[in-house]
Amino acid sequence: MNTDMTQGAAMKSMLRFAVPMILGNLLQQCYNVADTLIVGRFLGPYTLAAVGSSFALMTFLTSILLGLCMGSGTYFSIRFGERDERGLREGICASFVLILGLTILLNILVFVFLDTIQSFLQVPEEVWGDMRSYLAVIFCGIFATFLYNYFASLLRAVGNSVVPLIFLAVSAVLNIGLDLWFVIGLERGAAGAAEATVIAQYISGIGIMVYALFSVPCLKMRREERRFRWSCMREIAGFSVLTCVQQSVMNLGILLVQGVVNSFGSGVMAAFAAAVKIDAFAYMPVQDFGNAFSTFIAQNFGAGKRDRICAGFRGAVAVSTGFCIVISAVVWIFARPLMLLFVKAEDSAIIAEGVRYLRIEGSFYCGIGCLFLLYGLYRALGKPGMSVVLTVISLGTRVVLAYVLSAVPEVNVAGIWWAVPIGWILADVTGFVYYFRRRERLLGK
């Protein structure tokens, strides 16, 4: 079931590995959409705004863990490409302890600062009650999020993207079923939606951990491999911490933008909550393709196949751009019907704002598609610091322009939406120029 991407046709092996990842996250996004749809339809716009704002915060917190796990996954991919199974297994022990410790610290901090979130995110009083109830439960699932993402990254690093798909599918289906039961059947409101999510997260997290540790031969550690070498820990920390910084900076920027959105009231919050789910669903395949591309690059970098990296990069840019052009057209045409899935027709102001957001963002999906590839490229080449630079450019631009443009009366809320593609484009230009000017040094030729 493991895929060795150092052999065979580059694009074929990359796509074969990417498809299960894309399908898995499509299922995850289907859950997110269903969650938003259930909350929006049965609990009303205030609760929709509450859950939507919570989603932005949870995305930020999850990004910290995801970044740590993705960084470790890059280390594992390079060891796998080098055929260094002993180094791979020693890295598993070191990275697990490192990320577990940070997860526990994060979990403590979010509960300590729970009541400061309202002022930080400028959450209106009429929304805060539901949002606090939701967060108090959803924070209990942070450890489960760590388990799933860590072992999914480990399995993908050795070329197995199918098993993470299976566990994610089980979690997504269970999540939707529990959501319907808790929210509609038991009438538990926003807290019920969170309870359904946490239960499903623990089932998938514990399940994939048991599978990875007991069913994959190359991951089974012998007693002498359950030890810490500081050189190994430093190398993993170099990948993990910088990738974590890149992911968390990206989502911190989104969280800061959520604060600007919240300042415009519950109507704009509800429009943003629904439109962001559609937006994430639309470009999620290129995000997963970027992660698959990163594993491809890391395995070939470990194997010393520099020409294969160049060919894979060219092909990946072409595939990602072609997909983004198609999906941009779909989102532009169907923006209003998509918003109507989440919001009742009589809430015309919310629908209109969501449509405006989707048509602005959707016109520039090629920008985010290329940016995901650049993130994956630099992470796999052992330059995660460059991914951080691109993220700072993209999100820094987005945050600054969101505050500046939205303060101009003639621009207003639309300034928040226009800030996003401008940030994507500036980061893309920087990433491509750096690659072509430094390619020989980056690839070690």
Secondary structure, 3 states (H helix, E strand, C coil): CCCCCCCCCHHHHHHHHHHHHHHHHHHHHHHHHHHHHHHHHHHCHHHHHHHHHHHHHHHHHHHHHHHHHHHHHHHHHHHHHCCCHHHHHHHHHHHHHHHHHHHHHHHHHHHHCHHHHHHHCCCCHHHHHHHHHHHHHHHHHHHHHHHHHHHHHHHHHCCCCHHHHHHHHHHHHHHHHHHHHHHHHCCCHHHHHHHHHHHHHHHHHHHHHHHHHHHCHHHCCCHHHCCCCHHHHHHHHHHHHHHHHHHHHHHHHHHHHHHHHHCCCHHHHHHHHHHHHHHHHHHHHHHHHHHHHHHHHHHHHHCCCHHHHHHHHHHHHHHHHHHHHHHHHHHHHCHHHHHHCCCCCCCHHHHHHHHHHHHHHHCCHHHHHHHHHHHHHHHHCCCHHHHHHHHHHHHHHHHHHHHHHHCCCCCCCHHHHHHHHHHHHHHHHHHHHHHHHHHHHHHCC
